[in-house]
Amino acid sequence: MPSTPAGPEPVTPDAPGAVAHPLLTQSWLDTTFLHWEVDPGLVAPLLPPGTAPDTRNGVTYVGLIAFRMHRLGWFRLPGIPYLGTFPETNVRLYSVDAHGRRGVVFRSLDAARLASVLMARIGFGLPYLWSRMSIRRDGSTIAYASSRRWPGPRGAHSRIAVRVGGPVDEPTELDHFLTARWGLHSTLFGRSLYLPNAHPRWPLYRAELLECTEDLVAAAGLPAPAAEPVSVLYSPGVTVRFAGPLRGPRPAVG
């Protein structure tokens, strides 16, 4: 495990600073978070060099996150309405690096726009995959479906349906730990990267899981969930700004 002389940064529901000069802008809408506990020892080999599993009470988590990407864009330019708007479902882990920066590590990101998949794979080294996807809403019920096309394993899929409940007026420590993540750890051309982000506090709602049939978690190299998720949350979404990649400690970006 990498050393963290000052310890991990605190988990905060609000971003530690604004991103004044964004590299990327986007909105994450109609977001459903499913999480399961997982042994940190199983997660550690799957993380980028220089990072370790971020744990809470001795366990870490794998998340299956389904949402609608809306108007992905560059710099301060308006987001792209078609190519930048698509369903996405990702499998993510929770990480901390030697500078104490908490983040997420994506094991897979299924998306419905091939052009965006290629851009993210080439430009950022992220494991985006092209999939056939849909999001449908009927009153308080929202359903997500995906079936992988390329590069594989072809046919890896997920079907998720939740019934959205009332707002979470007082989020728990676990709610914040799983959702308040202000950067991602990745590797590009053999070098570890950290991309900070900022967005408003997540508006969270409790949700009832109606269906979860998937093999994306196993396809991402993790044990298939054998029980119900320990956390099911929904959010109508947030607008996000990503700063450029960092290799040192987090600077003041506000």
Secondary structure by P-SEA (a helix, b strand, c coil): cccccccccccccccccccccccbbbbbcbbbbbbbbbbccccccccccccccccccccccccbbbbbbcccccccccccccccbbbbbbbbbbbcccccbbbbbbcbbbbccaaaaaaaaaacccbbbbbbccccccccbbbbbbbbccccccccbbbbbbbbccccccccaaaaaaccccccccccccbbbbbbbcccccbbbbbbbcccccccccccccccccccccbbbbbcbbbbbbcccccccccccc
